[in-house]
């Protein structure tokens, strides 16, 4: 019975944590402006549970621009009120490990922060301005800025901004901003409040500049996050394209990569790079059917800082767009061209098998061969091909929507 009662004091922390980006005082009590984490395991363990409370709400409210923070913990009852010798989780301590000093737990102080938002201006250099049509609010204007840690006030702002990573990127970690190899790219929305122009934080990207012998650099995208209220509006591709264009303007840059990219990031990158490459002479439609060429790789690398692997994917996307897949011969040529690349890892396995034949006993070889079933390999290859083509078709649809 006691166990059942204790179970009532367990709370799902993804539901308990209430996040807000506050522009107006009325947003504070408006539930429609609240959003919740996708992950909280780094703070509350793999179960993503806080024990010891009923009706737990962990409020983390941020002013929309400068991200000054209101932190409060509320609950309807606590386990110590009903049971002796049972301690609740110290929720406050866990959250304080993530959010930097300077937050308030006083609503009036938070409203004072909110009044100062009109003084907040985006950090760094303006790279790009774009507009998005919004059903409710009409045409909205967004800006992308490049900043670094030397910008006045930026380090404190970044400490507040990066707290969102813990809730929305599964393997997130905070970066060492003392290292001057970091570049920061920030997206802001311009909005009006009482006749003044204010700026709201939309999302950001961090990029680390690696050294490439003898005199080049290789920018590697480390983290990217568009905050949930702004997701699905096209800000990710706008940000990635602006970052690519910025690095393309720097002669010392070799190419641009990403650290452990997610599936969604790869799909977005496919779209952005295909959009950038479709106007290059080497990717002209009449050249696509001749196969992936050195000219394609070199032009993509020289003009757009795209490496060979990514240029090859762009070629496959643009060739699919230019191929009539209802024509059996053309479809077959395309399928073989892509599968030839996909077969690379399997071919490597074959080479390894040839080496094994020289050093394994007959019994060991039979055991290993059972694991390397040719029929299964062909089935996996076909499955990989179909998945890839489905992804490519979605990119082609997005490219068509731009026309």
KADA-V279134 format. One record per backbone hydrogen bond with DSSP energy under -1.0 kcal/mol. NH is the residue of the N-H (numbers start at 1). CO is the residue of the C=O. If there is no record, write none. Layout:
nh:co
NH:CO
NH:CO
//
This chain:
nh:co
5:1
6:2
7:3
9:6
10:7
11:50
13:48
16:12
17:13
18:58
19:35
20:60
22:62
27:24
28:25
33:30
34:31
35:19
38:167
39:167
44:40
45:41
48:45
50:11
52:9
53:9
54:77
57:74
58:16
59:72
60:18
61:70
62:20
63:68
64:22
67:63
70:61
71:104
72:59
74:57
76:54
77:54
79:52
81:78
82:79
83:79
89:51
91:89
94:90
95:91
96:92
97:93
98:95
99:95
104:69
110:106
111:107
112:108
113:109
114:110
115:111
116:112
117:114
119:116
120:117
125:146
127:144
128:144
130:142
132:140
134:138
138:134
140:132
142:130
143:188
144:128
145:186
146:125
147:184
151:148
154:151
157:153
158:154
159:155
160:156
161:157
162:158
164:161
165:162
168:164
169:165
172:169
177:175
179:176
182:179
183:207
184:147
185:205
186:145
187:203
188:143
189:200
190:141
191:198
193:196
196:193
198:191
200:189
201:64
202:187
203:187
204:225
205:185
206:223
207:183
208:220
209:181
210:218
212:216
216:212
217:252
218:210
220:208
221:257
222:206
223:206
225:204
227:202
230:227
231:228
238:234
239:235
240:236
241:237
242:238
243:239
244:240
245:241
246:242
247:243
248:244
250:247
253:250
254:217
256:305
257:219
259:221
266:262
267:263
268:264
269:265
270:266
271:267
272:268
273:269
274:270
275:271
276:272
277:273
278:274
280:277
283:280
284:281
287:284
288:284
290:287
291:288
297:293
298:294
299:295
300:296
301:297
302:298
303:299
304:300
305:301
306:300
311:307
312:308
313:309
314:310
315:311
316:312
317:313
318:314
319:315
320:316
321:317
322:318
323:320
325:323
327:324
331:327
332:328
333:329
334:330
335:331
336:332
337:333
338:334
339:335
340:336
342:338
343:339
344:341
347:343
348:344
349:345
350:346
351:347
352:348
353:349
354:350
355:351
356:352
357:353
359:356
360:356
365:361
366:362
367:363
368:364
369:365
370:366
371:368
372:368
377:373
378:374
379:375
380:376
381:377
382:378
383:379
384:380
385:381
386:382
387:383
388:384
389:385
390:386
391:387
392:388
393:389
394:390
395:391
396:392
397:393
398:394
399:395
400:396
401:397
//
